[in-house]
Amino acid sequence: MNINYRIRHLCIQSAMIVVTFGFVFTQAGAAELTKIRMAQNLSPISGVVIVAKQKKFFEKHGLDVVVFNFTSGKQALDAMIGGGADIATTAEAPVTAAAMAKQKIAFLARMEYSDLKTLTDASDKITGLTDLKGKRIGYTVGTGSEVYTISLLKRAGLTKGDVTLVSLRPQDMAAALASGGIDAMNTWEPHIANAKKAFGAKVKQVDTKGVYSETFNIVTMEDFLAAKQGVILGFLGAMLDAEKWMKENREEAISVVAETVGMNRNDLASIWPEYVYEVALDKKTIDVLKAHAAWRLESGNAPTGATMPDFSKIIFSDPLKQVAPDRVKLNFK
């Protein structure tokens, strides 16, 4: 039987079970919670699941979520694939790598997206994209930072040969910019904000809005999805509750996320609007995945013989359709 059909059928059954279970849990108030393991990138981009955990929305949906924190989405996804977790928070880069490696992952939802940015040494007087010619640009190889950098160069009419690319960890870029090791840094928040705070007028942001958005997503394995339909529906339901609460309680949400990730609250508040928290499966989700997969194929950063993944077989939309049909707006054509 086709696994998508089987999962779709199980979703309908599980939705009924979750409704019944939710009623019993609410009425009795003593139902045992189902324990699951989540590998999480401890960063504001994981804000929705951070709030779901801290404000006990997971418990409301009958789940005891044990969190394992990692410094990147790649590490989180690798931990899940290796059997160390049931669900992972991750960006599009690890997803496309796993898809091209034929890993049996199930992409459940996007929960956040935000634009990548470029920060420069103010003394270089880089005011536009074409001014990057001849400059040393810090980026993080194999991530959305690399895709963003290539997209940025294309928009400026430049090639990799027109610049010097320096691969760095995001947390090391500010120091490299300050010491003169690079002239510009291409990365995501909060690293841009951290550099601005540290160096003030010595750095300047270039307007690159809309060049490339990195998404942050919820992924599990196909076999876990097939076996634990009720758990997945409850997990997504908790995420939706958390998203709603974050929008209704902005100031407290900032405090919760800042405290959890170990970030100064005022620093996070200043960039909070940059994070678009929304549980969805839509055109942006697919566009970002395809853009990253295309970069892998063009750059050779893919397994030998790899082709563009069929994302209709990697994105499993039925669970989200069960709990919030209006959040699913997909067209794979």
N, C-alpha and C positions, 0 to 999 in steps of 0.2 A: 504494500500500500504506500502511495506517495506520502512522504513525511509531512509535507505542508498540509495535505488533506487530513492526515491523522491528527496533527496538532490543532487544526481548525476545529475538528470534531471534539477533541478533548477540551478545547477552550470553552465551548458551549456548555459541556458537562461541568467543567470546573467553575464557570461563572455561577451556575446554580448552587454548587457546593459552597462557594465563597459567600454568597448571599445568605445561605442557611447558617453557615458557620459564624458569619458576622452577627446574625441575630442571636444565636446561642451565646456567643462571646459577650455581647452587650448585655444580654439578660442575666446570665449567670455571673459574669464578671470574674470568672475563675478558670476559664479554659486555658489549657496549656499552650504556650507559645511554640511555634515551629522555628527551630534554630536554623539559620543559614549564614553563610560566610560571604562577606563582601570585601573585595580588594579595591581599595580607594586611593586615588591620587589626592593627597592631603593638600588641597589648594582651593581658593574661592570658586574655581570652575566646577567643583563638586558640591556647590552650595545647596542644591536641592536635596541630595541624599544626606548631607550633613544636617540640615534642618529636620529632615524626616527622622533621623536618628535622635537628635538632641531634644526634639519636641515630642518624641514618642508616637509619631504617626505610624511607624512600623508596628509598634505594639498594638495600636488601635486596630490594625489589620491582621492581628494574630501572629506577628513575626518577631522573633528575637534575632536581630541582625548583629552578628559579631564582625567588627570592622578590623581589617588589617591595612594599615596605612603605608603608602609607597610615595616616592618622590616624583614618579612619572606614571602616565597612563600606560606606557609600554610595560613597565614592571608589573603593574596591576594586572594587565591582560595576560602577560606571561605566567603570572602566578595562578590565574584561573585556568588557563590552558593546561598547566602542569598539575592541576588537581588540588591546588592549595586554597581555592575559593570557588564559590558557586556563581557569583556575579562580579563583574568588574566595571569600574568607571574608566573610560579611556577616550582618547581623541581619535580622529579619523586615520591618522598615520599607522598606528598599530593594527587597526581594523583592516586596512587594505593589505598590509603585510601578511596578516593571518589568512585573509581570504585568498591571496595569491599562493600561499603555502598549503592551501586546501585544508586548513583547519576547520572543523565542524562548529563554527561559532554561529550564534543567533543574535543578531542586532535587534534590540527591542525598542529603543527610543533615543532620540536626542533630548538632552535636558538643559543644554546651554550652548550659546555661541558668542564669540567676541572677535573683533578685528585684531589682527596682528599689527604691530607698529614699528616705526623706524625712529631711532633717536641718534642724533649726531653730535659731534664736538662743535659747539657754537663758533669756535674760532675758525673752523673750516668754511664757514659761510655757505653751507649747503642749503639752498632754499627750495630747490625743486629736484625731481627725480633725475634729470639729465646731469645734474651736478655730481652725481655719484660716480661718474666716469673717472677711472684712475684711483678710486678710493678703496680702502680696505674695509670690508664689510663682515661683521661678526654675525654668524647664523648658527643654527644647530642642525647638523646633518641628519637626514632621515626622518625629520619631523615636519610639521606644518610650517615651521620657520624656513625650511629649505624651499618648499613649494611657494611660499610667500615671496621669498627672495628672487626666485626665478620669474615669478609673475611680475614682480616689481621691475626687474630689468627689462622684460618684454615691453611693459607699458612705457618705459623710458626710451625704448629703441636701442637698448644695450644688450650685450651678450656677456657670458661669464668671462670671456677674454678681455672685456673692457674694465674689469674690476679684479680685486684680489679677495677671494672668499676665505674667511678664517673660521673654522668650525670650533665653537665654544659651547659650554653649558650655559643655559640662560643666566644662572646665578653668577657666572664669571664675566659676563659681558661688560657690566658697568665698570669694573676695575680695569678691564682692558681698554675701554674707551677713555677713562681718566688718565691712564698711563701712556696713551698714545699708541697702544698696540693695534687699535682699530680706529677707523674714522666714523663708523656708523654701526649700530646694533639693530638687528631685526629679530624681534621676539614678541612674546605675549606678556600680558599683565599677570602678576603685579611687578614684574621686573623693570618695566618702563617707569612706572611710578616710583619704584625704589631708587632708580638711578636719578630721576629728577629731584627727589628729596635729598639725596646725598650730595649732588653737585650743582643744583640750582641753575643759575644763569650760565654756567659753563657748558650746559647741554641744551640742545634744541630739537624739538620734534618736527619731523617733516610730515606734511599732510599726505597720507596714503589711504585714507578712509575708503573702504569698499574694494580694495585690491584683493584681499583674501581673509575669509573668516574661518577660524578654527572652531570645530564643534566638539562638545564633550557629551559622551554617550553612555548608555547602559547596554552591556553585552553579557550573554551567558553562553553555555554550550548547548547544542541541539538536544543532546540526550537529557540534560537537566531540564530543559524546557518541556520536553515530552513527558518526563516523569513527574514534574512538579508544577503542573498548570496552575493549581490554586495558589501556590506560593508566588508565582510570577504575577498573577493578577493582583494579589494583595500588595506586592512590592510596588507595582505601578500605581495602584490606588493610593498608597502612602505618599508616593512622589507627587501625585496630583494635589493631594491635601497640603503637602509641604509648599508647593509652588503657590497655591492660593494664599496660604498663611503668610508667605514672604511678601506678597504684593499688598496684603492688608496690614502688615506689621513691619514696614520697611526698616525702621530704626532698630527694632529688636532683632530683626533678621541679620542686619549688619553686625550687631554685637555678637550674636550666636556664631556666625561664620568666622568673624575675626578671632574670637576667643579660641575656637576649635583649631584653626590653622596656625595660631600663634602669630597673628599679624596685628599691628597697631590699628585700633578701631578707626581713628581719623584718617589714616592712610587708606584703609579699605573704603571708607565712606566717600573719599574723593574720586574713586574710580568705580564705585558701585554701578553707576549707569552704563558702564562699558560691558557689563555682564548681562546678557539677555537670557534670563531663566525661563524656559518654556519646555514642557514635556510634549514632544510632537514627533511625527514622522511626516516630512513634507518635501517640497522641491529642494529647499536649501540643503536638507540632509543628503539627498542623492547627489546634488550638484557638487558638494564638497567632497564626497566620497569618490565620485568620478574624476574630479580634478586631481585629487591626490593619486588615484590609481594611474591616470594618464601620465603624471609626472614620473611615477615609478617605471613605467614602460619606456618613456622617452629617455630617462636618465640611466637606464640599465640597473636600477635599484630594485630588481625583482628576480625571482627564480628563473632559471633558464627555461625558455618555452612558455613563460607566463603570458596570459592574455587578459584583456579587460574582464574583471569578474562580472558575473550576472548577479547584480545586487538584489534582484527579485528573489533569489534563492538564499540570500544572506540576511536580508531584512525580513523579520517575521512580524507582520503587522497585526495579526489576529488578536494577540493579547491586549494591545492598546485599544483596538477597536471594541473589544468587549467592555472595557471600563470607561472609555472616552472616545466614541466614534468620531466626534468632531475634530479630534486632534490628528487624525490620519488623513492626509491629502497627498497621496502618492500617485505618480505616473511614471512608470519605468520605460516608456517609449523614448 
